[in-house]
Amino acid sequence: MAAISKPPASFPITPHKLSICVLVQVYAPPSQISIPFPFSSVSHHNRLGVFLLSLTKACNGIFEPTLDELIAQSKEIAGLLNHWLSDHLTRRLSSLASPDDLFNFFADLRGILGGSDANVMDDDQIMLDPNSIIGMFIRRCLLAFNQMSFEVHYLRYLNSLYHDDYPGALENLHRYFDYRQPNIFVDQLCFRMIKSSKFFPPLVFNFWTEGVECVSPPSGCSSFGRYEIALLCLGMMHFHLGHPKQALEVLTEAVRVSQQCSSSSNKCTGICNLLCRFFKRSGNAVLGIPYALACISFCQSFNLDLLKASATLTLAELWLTLGSNHAKKALALLHGSFPVLLGHGGLELRSRAFITEAKCYLADPSFSVSDNPEMVLEPLRQASEDLQLLEYNELAAEAFYLMAIVYNKLGQLDEREEAASSFRKHITAFENPEDMDDSVYGTL
């Protein structure tokens, strides 16, 4: 494994520095006296101290060793404790899976430094001198940690979105990944942040939520997706900027990462469903259908009924985009999932189902709007009501657009103009969310 380079003239918190801090905690655990566990003698303990001195002095270099290289170096000083030390180091680093974990880690790290009352401690108590080489290293790490923000480049990404600087947003999101290491610097706040359409383009956020709205976090995971969330954001940003190839690569990587998670059945299927939606949006239903079928198969294996119904809805939408010849097939798939979609789905999922049902009827050459107008208008009314509650302007605009078409076919001109007016209001709110006034919803 090659050494990892870092920018010169800086002191960023890196996995290697965290590894040294873990070893320092082994060397000088808080509130320990005499020879700390697991050392058998003073000389054995001192060998680790000399090793730490060499590591801290080398931290100002451009290249840092990988974890495997560090463990190999520690074999020379660990002796019989090599297995315990390498296992402890690996487990401790792996446990740093969230910002809270890192905050607790650095809080504990402060406890090994001697303070103003260092002169009253026991003679044989181990306490690092803050002005020693190792003590200075710990202080620099604490200072660097206090100055860093776990919203690092992610916050800049959100800020760029807020100012419609999409190239800048994409660059900062790429940098988020450049500086991120697995299980380190994980931002648990990102899901709550991106839920705000103020920071996330409505098109992208609504598309993203369509893929995961019925996915529950697996047990043991403190937030959905964690690393996958950032991958999804990157993929959606590529999609928003018209980079379908890059978007597909990133979303496929999200699937791969989810498959590596031990409790990933919900997440993996949720991302597969998102890929189906991606292909539908990009106009490539032929490629999307295999993902939808794979998602349905996954759901059947894990008894994920709601997610299966959601994937079936997506499959129906994909078939419908292939032409009117597939309208009956799409409608049959949709109606087969209606009991779950309408009985257990959220408002957005229900609205999508209603709109797709209306579109199936309208696309079917054998269906007569004049003979059965309510079969189309009733689901569209229900969808428009639910979507206005959600303030989901894009999909609400589609519902009113279809209603205007139906009323036009029926010759009901007043109703057509009313639906057309609602369409214009919602499409304006969707395209210019910052100018949207709350009164829009009160007048609809």
N, C-alpha and C positions, 0 to 999 in steps of 0.2 A: 504493500500500500504506500502511495506517495505521501510525502509530508504535505501538510495543509499550509498554504500561504495566507498571510494577513497583511493589511495595509500597514506600511511603516509609520513611525511617529504617532502611534495610537495605542490605546490600552483597552481594547474591547473585551467584554466578557465572552470567552470562547469555551468550547468543551474541554480543551486542554487545561485552561486555567481552573475550571471547575474541578477537574481531576486532581490538580495540585492541592486545591482547597480541601478536597476530601482526604487526601493523604496528610495534610496538616492537621485535620481533625483527629486522625488516627494518632499522630505524633503528640498532640497536646489536647486531649479531650477536656472539655470544661469540667471543673470540679473534681478532677482526678488528682491523686497524690501519688508520690513515689513513682514506681515504674508502671506505666499504664498497660492495660491489656491491649494487645496480646504478646507484648515483649517479655522475654525471659531474663534479660539482663540489661544493665546500663549501657554496655557497649553495643548490644543489639539495637537498643533504642537510639543511640547516637548515630548509628549507621544510616538510619532513616533521616535523621536531621541533616547529615552531610549531603545525602541524596537530594533532599528538599532544597538545600542551599544552591546546589548546582542547577536544579530546575528553575528556581526563581530568578537566578542570574541570567539564564538563557531565554527568559520570557520576552526580552526586548528584541529578539531576533525576528527576522521576517518569516521564517518557517517554524512551524510547530509540529511536534510528532503526533502521529495518530494514537488512538487508545492502545492498539495492538503493539505499537512500538514502545509506548510508555510502560506497558506491562512487561515487555521483554527486558527493558532497562532495569525494572524493579527486581527482577530475578537475582541480580547480582548482590542486592542488599537484603532481600527478604529471607533468603535461606529456606528453612523449613516452613516458614509462614507464607511462602510465595503463593500457594494455592488459596489460602484464606485471604490474603491481601488483594489478589487479582479478582477474586469472586466478590469481595466486599466493594471494591472500586466499581466493578461493572454493575452490581445491583444498586449501589447508591446513585450512580449516574442515571440508570434506567428508571429510578423512582421519581426523577425530576420531570414530571409529565405535565406540569401546569405552572402558571405564574405564581400561584399560592405556594406550590412546592418550593419554588426558588426563593420566595420571600422568607419562608420558614428556614430554608437552608442558610441564607445569609444572616438571618437573625441569630441562629445558633452559632454561626461563625464569629459573630462579634464577641461571644462569650469566652473565646480563648485568648483574647487580648487583655493584657494587664492594664489597669487604669490608674486613677489617682490614689486608690487604696491598695495598690500593689505592694506597698511596704508592710502591710499588716497581714499578708497572706502567710500560710505555713511555709516553713523553710523548704520542705520537700514537695510542695505543690507545684505542678507544671503550669506555667503561665507565660505566654509569649510576650516579650518586650515589644511594645508598639514601634520602637525605633530600631529594632533589629532588622536584618535583611528579610527574614521570613515575615516578621511583623509588618514591615513596610509593604511587602507584597500583599498581605491580607488587607491592609488599609487601602491600597490602591484598588483592589478588587471590590471592596465595600463602596468606595467612592464611585467607581465606574458603574456598579450596579445601581446606586442611588440616582445616577445621572441618566441612566438609560430608561427608555420607555418601551414596554412590551407591545405598545401600539406602534413601535419603531417606524418603519416604512409603510405599515398598514394604515396608520392614521394619515400619513401623507397621501396615500392612495385615496382614502375617503375624502380628504380635503380637495384633491384634484377633481374628483367626481363632482363635488359640490359646486366647483367653479367651471364645470363642463370642460375641464382639461383632460380629455380622454387619453391622449398620448402620454401625458405625465402620470396619469393614474396607472396605465399599463406598465410604465417603467418602474414605478415604485412597487407595484405588486411583484414584478420580476425580482426586484432587489430584496423584497421580503423573503423570497425563496432562496436567493443567493446567500443570505446571511443566516438562514435557518438551518438547524441540524435536527435530526429525528429525536423526538421526545424532549427537545429543549426549545425555549422561547415560544411555547405554544400559547396563543392568545385566546383565552376562553371568552373574552368579551366580544369576539368578532361576530358571533351569530346575533347577539343583541344589537350590535352596531349596524349590521347590514340590513336588519329588519326595518330601519328607518329609511323611507324612500327619499328623505332629504339628502342622504348620503349615497344612495344606491339607485341607479336609473330604474324607474318602475318596470320597464320592459325586462331588464335583466333580473330584478328581484322576483317579479311575478313568475317568470319562466323558471327561476331557480326553485321557488317554493312549490311549484307544480310538481316537481320531481320528488320532493321530500316531505310534503305536508302530512302524509299519512304514515311516516316512518318514526317509530319511537326509538329513543336512544337505548342501546343494549345495556344490560346490567354491567356495572363496573366502569362505564364510560361517563365522565362528568359532564360532557357536552357532546352534542351530535357532531360526528365527523372530525372534529378538531382539525387535524392537518388537511383532511379531505375538504373541509369548508373553504379553506384558502385556495385549494386546487379548483374547486367549483367556481369560486369568484374569478380566478384567473381565466378559466375556460369561458365563463359567461362574458368576461370583458373582451376576450378575443372575438367571441360571437357578436357582441354589440358593435365592435369596430369592423366587422366584416372579414374576419380571419378564420374561416371555417376549418381549414386544415389544422392550424395551431389549436383551435378550440377542441377539436376532436382528439388531438394528441394529449392534451391536458386532462380531458374528461376520462379518456381511457386510462391514464395514469391514476386517476382517482379511483377507478374500479380496481386496479391492481393493488393499490394501497389498502383499500377496504378488504380485499380478499385476504390480505396478510394479517388482518386483525382477528384475534381469536374469537370474538363475538360479533362477527360481521354480517350475519345473514340479512338483517334488516337494512344495514347501510348499503351493502353491495347491491341488493335488489333495488333500493331507492335510487342509487346512482344509475343503474341500468335503465330505470324508468326515465330518469333525466336525459339519458342519451337518446332514448326514443323520442322525447319531446324536442331534443336538439335537432334530430333529423327531420322531424315534421316542420319545425320553424325554418330550417334551411332549404326546404323544398325537396328533400331527398327521401321520400317515403320508402322507396325500395330498400335502402340500407337500414332504415329504421325498423322495419317489420321484424327482421331476425332478432334485434335487441328486445323488442316487445315480447316476442315469443319466448325468448330466454328468460325474461323477467317473470312471465307468467309461470314458466316451469319452475323457477326458483321459489316462487310464492307457494305453489302447490306442494313443494317438498317441505316447506317450513310452516305450512298452514297459515299463511299471511293473507287472510281473506280480503281485507280492505285494500292492501297494496296490489293484490291480484286484480281486484275490480278496477283499480286506478290504471293498471297496465293494460287491461282489456279495453278500457275507455280510450287510452292512447292508441291501441291497435285499431280500434274502430275509426278513430280520426285519421290514422295513416291510410287505411283502406279507402276512406272517403276521398282523400286527396288524389287517389289514382284515377278517379273518374266516376261518372254516374252509374256505370255498369256494376260498381261495387257497393252501391248505396244499400241494397237489401242485405248484403253480407255484413256491412258495418252496423246496420240497425239491429240485426239479429244478435250480434256480439254485444251491443250496447244494452239491449233489453234483457239479455241474460245476466248482466251485472247490475241492473237497476235495483234489485232488492238490497244489495250491500251498499251501493253508491248512495241511494236516497235514504237508507235506514241508518247508515253509520258514517257517511262521508261529511266533510265540512261544507260550508256554503260555497266555497270556490269550486270544489270537486262536483258538487250537485249542479252548480250553474254550468260548468263545462258539459256535463252530461245532458242537461236540458237543451243547450245550444246545439250540441252534436246531433241530438234527436231531431230537432227542427231542420237542421241542414240535410240530414238523411232523407227526410220526407221531401224537402224541396228539390233534392238532386234526383230523386226517383222519377223517371219519366211516366210511370204508371200512376203516380199520385196526383190527385186533383185538389188544388188549394180551394177552389170555389166550392167543392163538395164537402170538404172536411177542414174548414179554416181553423177551428179551435184545436185540432190536433197539432197545429204549428204554433198558433198564437199563445196557447196556454203555457207551454214550456218556456217560451220566450218571455212572457210576462213574469213567470216565477224567477227566471234567471236574472232579468233586469232588476227586480226588487232585491234579490240577494246581493247582487254585485254592487248596487248603490249603497247597501249597508257596509260592504267591504271597502267601498271607495276604489274599486278595481276598474278604473276608467277605460282601459283598453278593451277588456272583455265586455263591459257594459255597452261600449260604443258598438261592438259587433252585434250584440243582442238587439239594440234599437235599429241598427242598419237592416237586419233581417226583418224586423217588424215593419219597417217602412216599405220594404219590398212586398211583403205579404199584403199590406193594406193597399198598396198600389194595384196589385193584381185583383183585389176585391173591389176596386173603384171607390174605396172609402178615403177620400182625399183629405178630409180634416184630420183623421187619425194618422194618415201618412205624414202630414206636415208636423204633427205633434211628435211622432216618433223620429222624424228627420231632425227636428230641433234638438231633441234629447241627444241624438247621435252627435250633432255638432258640438254641443256643450261638453260631452264626455271626451270627444276626440281632442278638443282644445285643452281640456284639463290634463289629458294624458301627454300631449306634446309640450305643454307649458305648465308643469306642476307648480313652479314657483309663483305663477300668477293666479293660481286657482283660488277662488274665494269660497269660504264656507257656505255662502248663500247659494252656490250652485246646486247643492243637494237639497236645499230647502225649496227650490223652485221647480224641481223635477217631479 
